[in-house]
Amino acid sequence: MMKNVDKLDPNWRSDALNLALDYGMQTIAVRAGQHRTDEGEHSEAIFTTSSYVYTSAADAAAHFNGDKTGNVYSRHTNPSVRTFERRLAALENGERAVATASGMGAILTMCLAYLKAGDHLLAANQLFGSSIGLFNNYMAKFGVEVSYVDCFDNEAWANAVQPNTKVIYCESPSNPLAQICDIGFLSQLCKANDILLVVDNCFATPALQRPLDLGADVVIHSATKYLDGQGRVLGGALVGSDKLMQEAFTVVRSGGISMSPFNAWVFTKGLETLKLRMQAHCQNANQVAEFLVNHPNVSAVHFSGLSDHPAHELATRQHHMTGGYGAIMGFEVKASDSDLIVVIRNLLLGMSLIPPKWFLSLII
Ligand SMILES: Cc1ncc(COP(=O)(O)O)c(C=O)c1O
């Protein structure tokens, strides 16, 4: 039985909810969380509505004061957003997901939900730049102590834990050097010290890796990346236990960091093809990495799919898709800074563009 079923919610049909990981991932990706209206539509409808109507003033009052469950306002809940949340939660094997307006919205929600002044946030030193900016410029401003450790050095992680450490935060694979963190080790460290382990899984996706199964408490997504996969919309999500997600949900609802129904629908459709796309991305990336590693003008390739990469064995163990190491990699060329521009220009199919389309090659 799928864990993230709200039994009190009358709008969801149980036949679309009885899915768990004993079904194949592709089945979950097309079925979990489906909300079918009385029109009997085959594909999920988009509920572009800000608010909802009730049968009477008493019915409205019951919804607003919490005596009845159901939608009251789309900053709080929306059927299209709920479908995406339920499908993603099922794919990540979590009890519940909370969608946000962007990946950074999910990371901000994590900070506001699980940290307060005086707490310590311990993060990997290989992180997306905006996450570092949020931690250093804003969390620090509100009294949260922030420090960073080498993401691949387990001893350094253990030594950096303080009595006030409340969250350990990492990306695996990381942006942009595709570094891998030992999620199982970090989970043990967190459990021994009463710390939450939060893993940004946006470059692996549940097609490759499920951090909750490896012991993480919360998974973060920039859905903008592979969950959509086609560069169309911005969005994010957190996934974890009902209790932790309820704390995140109240932040999203109060702060207005909510996902739009249209974007949620696009992500729901994106999840349907996620596994196939990730398989293709990984196969292509493996070939590109082999090409680069044998190129005379390339001095280093940062990609855990290469058998001599220090994290190759760990990534092979952590990723459940065979041969799936993701499609993000870094490489260093034997060139001066001015020659680098020429290198990028000569990569005809690479695009030095932000925001990227995720099915096109991207060089940044
Ligand atoms: C690893 C990682 N996490 C989070 C984000 C932020 O996501 P968004 O751009 O959807 O806010 C990004 C964006 O590139 C990212 O690469």
Ligand as a Chemical Component Dictionary entry (heavy atoms), coordinates in Angstrom:
data_LIG
# 
_chem_comp.id                   LIG 
_chem_comp.type                 NON-POLYMER 
_chem_comp.pdbx_formal_charge   0 
_chem_comp.three_letter_code    LIG 
# 
loop_
_chem_comp_atom.comp_id 
_chem_comp_atom.atom_id 
_chem_comp_atom.alt_atom_id 
_chem_comp_atom.type_symbol 
_chem_comp_atom.charge 
_chem_comp_atom.model_Cartn_x 
_chem_comp_atom.model_Cartn_y 
_chem_comp_atom.model_Cartn_z 
_chem_comp_atom.pdbx_ordinal 
LIG C1 C1 C 0 21.906 20.828 -7.475  1  
LIG C2 C2 C 0 20.922 21.950 -7.577  2  
LIG N1 N1 N 0 20.056 22.160 -6.564  3  
LIG C3 C3 C 0 19.164 23.177 -6.599  4  
LIG C4 C4 C 0 19.103 24.034 -7.678  5  
LIG C5 C5 C 0 18.116 25.168 -7.668  6  
LIG O1 O1 O 0 17.018 24.856 -8.450  7  
LIG P1 P1 P 0 16.096 25.976 -9.159  8  
LIG O2 O2 O 0 16.899 26.598 -10.242 9  
LIG O3 O3 O 0 14.922 25.171 -9.633  10 
LIG O4 O4 O 0 15.713 26.965 -8.112  11 
LIG C6 C6 C 0 19.968 23.841 -8.770  12 
LIG C7 C7 C 0 19.891 24.728 -9.951  13 
LIG O5 O5 O 0 20.656 24.626 -10.887 14 
LIG C8 C8 C 0 20.906 22.781 -8.709  15 
LIG O6 O6 O 0 21.780 22.565 -9.693  16 
# 
loop_
_chem_comp_bond.comp_id 
_chem_comp_bond.atom_id_1 
_chem_comp_bond.atom_id_2 
_chem_comp_bond.value_order 
_chem_comp_bond.pdbx_ordinal 
LIG C1 C2 SING 1  
LIG C2 N1 SING 2  
LIG C2 C8 DOUB 3  
LIG N1 C3 DOUB 4  
LIG C3 C4 SING 5  
LIG C4 C5 SING 6  
LIG C4 C6 DOUB 7  
LIG C5 O1 SING 8  
LIG O1 P1 SING 9  
LIG P1 O2 DOUB 10 
LIG P1 O3 SING 11 
LIG P1 O4 SING 12 
LIG C6 C7 SING 13 
LIG C6 C8 SING 14 
LIG C7 O5 DOUB 15 
LIG C8 O6 SING 16 
# 
